[in-house]
Amino acid sequence: MTRTPSEWGFTSLTVHNDHLSGVEAGGIHKPLHTSVQFGYGSSAELVGVFQGSLGGFNYARQGTPTTAALETCITRMEGGRGTVSFASGMAAISAVFTTLLKAGDHLVASRFIFGNTNSLLGTLQGLGIRVSLVDATEVANVEAALTRETRMVFVETIANPGTQIADLEGIGALCAAKKLVFVVDNTVTSPWAFQPAKIGASLVVNSLTKSIGGHGDALGGAVTDTGNFDWSDYPNIFPAYRKGDAGNWGLTQIKKKALRDMGAALSPDAAHRIAIGAETLALRMKAASGNAQALAEFLAGHPAVAAVHYPGLASHPQHERAKRLFRCASWQLSFELADEADCLPFIDRLSLPIIATGLGDTRTLIIPVAHTIFWEMGPERRESMGIADSLIRVSVGIEEREDILADFAAALERR
Ligand SMILES: *Cc1c(COP(=O)(O)O)cnc(C)c1O
């Protein structure tokens, strides 16, 4: 039996995404629409676009045909109901917090999160939003932190850089029962390996800069509404957006208040590059996570290595959870050397990885964590997040496996 596009697999849908929507002149890609303004034949049409009764674009800060095509693609990948794109992953995360929370509200967030998100939570506290950081690998810790003012729970799938995995199923069920917005940052897993919609997430955030774009040539971020949350119950939706289908209220508010009013719009040029990168997401995830698995196993068996953090290893505390929920354990691993003082010299002995921050690239990237991305937060906070001073993070790329393993072997043996 022939399959219709709605039955196609992940990559079939992704590579045909634009053409399926009827691109001008039969194009296979949505072209780069560089227009800031969009003109209409009559004032009635322009009014219709502004008031939302007609589809269409009015000003590029609120989206272009090029960003809209990418949003459709991300929505399909996530199995969601709609997506709003942003200039970066951080813009997408700050959009969620600042548009859906207000002073007096309480947010429960995982203690194991990306450093810049952690810093952003400090900004929220200055705005009067209370934040509790908990060990979200156990739902009981999240539940214990809830108060009457709690509105939202925020976690990452596989935490950066420690690779802790939140109790995604447990927290999803808890948030559904308590009518809390459950926000999942899916960046490290990517929608190929995991769809948070399936475990009850309300909103999914992706840094498109990482594996979705995948080539280190464009910044972007996205917020996807999974359709799981009933916005008609949510107290912080402004009256102007409490109109029509309640399923659209949350994303409409995020789009109007964050994209339109705060302005961190994704450029059409970046959207185009990200859409091209996204075509090979599944292939790159398979290749990079296969390499990461091999490297993690090699490091775990090496006497010069004191600890390896990778969900694909049976020794990882949430290994079973990773196997149950994710199609792969992804490209991120971190490890500690037995000789802590060798941390920086070891990195300098490697020749294949690029010494740089960044994740989910085609190239292997390596960084000493405490000295760089987690430097600003200081030693106490690092310790509470389980980040050793000698922790090294690797974002494994798609290079030939033997090249990666040979390079790490030589550097460990001080050759
Ligand atoms: C990189 C990253 C972000 C931020 O994304 P940018 O596109 O760099 O702003 C957010 N969350 C996680 C887990 C990340 O790795």
The ligand as a MOL file (V3000), in Angstrom:
LIG
                    3D

  0  0  0     0  0            999 V3000
M  V30 BEGIN CTAB
M  V30 COUNTS 15 15 0 0 0
M  V30 BEGIN ATOM
M  V30 1 C 23.2210 25.9060 23.4060 0
M  V30 2 C 22.0830 25.6160 24.2750 0
M  V30 3 C 21.1020 26.5790 24.5010 0
M  V30 4 C 21.1760 27.9640 23.9270 0
M  V30 5 O 21.1120 27.9870 22.5300 0
M  V30 6 P 21.7750 29.1580 21.6370 0
M  V30 7 O 21.2190 28.8880 20.2950 0
M  V30 8 O 23.2600 29.0140 21.7280 0
M  V30 9 O 21.2920 30.4540 22.2240 0
M  V30 10 C 20.0530 26.2350 25.3130 0
M  V30 11 N 19.9570 25.0140 25.8760 0
M  V30 12 C 20.8750 24.0730 25.6850 0
M  V30 13 C 20.7120 22.7430 26.3310 0
M  V30 14 C 21.9720 24.3330 24.8810 0
M  V30 15 O 22.9030 23.3910 24.7040 0
M  V30 END ATOM
M  V30 BEGIN BOND
M  V30 1 1 1 2
M  V30 2 1 2 3
M  V30 3 2 2 14
M  V30 4 1 3 4
M  V30 5 2 3 10
M  V30 6 1 4 5
M  V30 7 1 5 6
M  V30 8 2 6 7
M  V30 9 1 6 8
M  V30 10 1 6 9
M  V30 11 1 10 11
M  V30 12 2 11 12
M  V30 13 1 12 13
M  V30 14 1 12 14
M  V30 15 1 14 15
M  V30 END BOND
M  V30 END CTAB
M  END
